[in-house]
């Protein structure tokens, strides 16, 4: 089949993009570095399509909300997502064009909102 065929181009473009389940942005399925992306670069939300516990496709299809950042030993950042429907947790690599403000907000949240009063440090 030729790549000049309009039907083939349409099928290719539908595989190369997805619509964000939260903000509606049309997202390129590949990040600028060529890696496959699974979350929106604008709001960092995703859709629960893979069952990471059982493997294979997930029947849930809930919205995956970004809840935290994890840093690997290599220094690479991962976005931690929680499904708003079934509570499954996943992590996915940060992409170079991800919203830096949201990433930083998630990274500093534990310091800005600790589970104990900051006044306790005054007594040390």
C-alpha positions in Angstrom: 0.0 0.0 0.0 1.4 3.4 -0.9 1.9 6.2 1.7 0.2 8.5 -0.8 -3.1 6.8 -0.3 -5.4 9.2 1.7 -6.9 6.3 3.7 -3.4 5.1 4.7 -2.4 8.6 5.8 -5.6 8.9 7.8 -5.0 5.6 9.6 -1.4 6.6 10.2 -2.3 9.9 11.7 -4.9 8.4 14.0 -2.1 6.1 15.4 0.3 8.9 15.7 -1.9 11.1 17.9 -4.4 10.7 20.7 -6.8 13.1 22.5 -6.1 13.9 26.1 -8.9 12.5 28.3 -8.6 15.6 30.6 -7.9 18.7 28.6 -8.8 17.5 25.1 -5.4 18.4 23.5 -4.5 16.4 20.4 -1.2 14.9 21.4 1.6 13.4 19.3 2.1 9.8 20.3 5.9 10.3 20.0 7.9 12.6 22.2 10.5 14.9 20.6 13.2 12.4 21.3 11.3 9.7 19.4 10.1 7.7 22.4 6.5 6.6 22.6 4.5 8.8 25.0 1.4 7.8 27.0 0.5 11.1 28.7 -0.5 14.6 27.7 2.5 17.0 27.8 0.2 19.9 28.8 -1.7 18.5 31.9 0.3 15.2 32.3 -2.9 13.1 32.5 -3.2 9.7 30.7 -5.7 7.0 30.2 -5.6 3.6 31.9 -5.1 1.3 28.8 -2.6 -1.2 30.2 -3.1 -3.4 33.2 0.3 -3.3 34.8 -0.6 -6.0 37.4 -2.0 -8.6 35.1 -0.4 -7.5 31.8 -2.3 -6.8 28.6 -5.0 -4.4 27.9 -7.0 -2.9 30.8 -10.8 -3.0 30.9 -10.8 0.1 33.2 -10.0 2.9 30.8 -10.2 5.4 33.6 -8.3 8.7 33.7 -4.8 8.4 35.1 -4.0 11.5 37.2 -0.4 12.6 37.8 0.2 12.5 41.5 4.0 12.6 42.1 7.5 12.4 40.7 9.9 9.6 41.2 13.6 9.9 40.5 15.5 6.8 39.3 19.1 6.0 40.3 20.1 7.2 36.9 18.6 10.6 37.6 15.7 10.1 35.1 12.4 11.5 36.3 9.2 9.4 36.2 5.6 10.7 36.5 3.6 8.6 38.9 -0.1 8.2 37.9 -3.1 6.9 39.9 -6.2 5.7 38.1 -9.2 7.8 39.2 -11.4 4.8 38.6 -9.6 1.7 40.1 -6.6 3.4 42.0 -3.9 1.4 40.1 -0.5 3.1 40.3 1.9 3.4 37.3 5.0 5.3 36.4 6.1 6.6 33.1 9.2 8.5 31.9 9.0 12.3 31.8 9.2 13.6 28.2 11.3 16.6 27.2 8.2 18.7 26.3 6.2 17.9 29.4 4.8 20.9 31.3 7.7 22.0 33.5 5.6 24.0 35.9 3.4 21.0 36.8 6.4 18.7 37.1 8.1 21.1 39.6 4.8 21.6 41.5 4.6 17.8 42.0 8.3 17.6 42.9 8.2 20.2 45.6 4.7 19.3 47.0 6.2 17.0 49.7 8.3 19.9 50.9 5.6 22.5 50.7 2.9 20.3 52.3 4.7 17.9 54.8 2.6 15.6 56.9 3.8 17.3 60.1 3.9 20.9 61.3 7.0 22.8 60.1 7.1 24.6 63.5 8.6 21.3 64.9 11.9 22.3 63.3 12.1 25.4 65.5 12.7 23.1 68.6 15.7 21.4 67.0 
